């Protein structure tokens, strides 16, 4: 029985990271309607940027702020020069664009860093905390706490700031929001910028948890897609629920069935929800 509680604890810690990982994907999909297939590449871009800055002697906190700033700028450029010009096109056109962007960024990272597995080791975070019979690695605990802080800040921003309320209005009813004087192009730019910043910042967290290569982008995007579909769009509770289901499926299937079964089990759950409950568990959008 102890091993079950240890696995649940591991799933909870991992779910905190997955909620952070998927928040930008969910925000962009829910507001602009774009399923960004290049999302995983931006996560890895953040991981490599933080890795390079930290090894160059930049302080960890300063490095994270730089990654955040680069993410905000990259998202604004992406929206203004690419997505904004194709917003009235068929959704398939945007899918092709993001797929091509994913290939471009993957090969760019491979050209710079090669396919070697990189990992970020920070002194003091390699040990584990013992809570009775349970083991809590410091790196996972830190990522969980930081992810919880970011998700809480994002929720506060969307709920109480004027721009956050405008984002929610555009997501719920674009035409009604425009009649109230909200500029959709500006909100799309803010949303894409914020989503890209969340992606790249979560990439920094990703570097703490495991080794990474430029070719991890597909699995990262798939995880974010899983959380959004299973949890549902338009709800923070849905984001958290989807993250916990994904984390639990990976942790338990990896332990009882083997590491090779993690993706298969997650895909089976994803297909089930796509067929029987496409709006997700707690989805508000597309309800």
Secondary structure by P-SEA (a helix, b strand, c coil): caaaaaaaaaaaaaaaaaaaaaaaaaaaaaaccccccaaaaaaaaaaaaaaaaaaacccaaaaaaaaaaaaaaaaaaaaaccccccccccaaaaaaaaaaaaaaaaaaaaaaccccbbbbbcccccbbbbcccbbbbaaaaaaaaaaaaaaaaaaaaacccaaaaaaaaaaacaaaaaaacccaaaaaaaaaaaaaaaaaaaaaaaaacccccccaaaaaaaaaaaaaaaaccccaaaaaaaaaaaaaaaaaaaacccccaaaaaaaaaaaaaaccccccccccccc
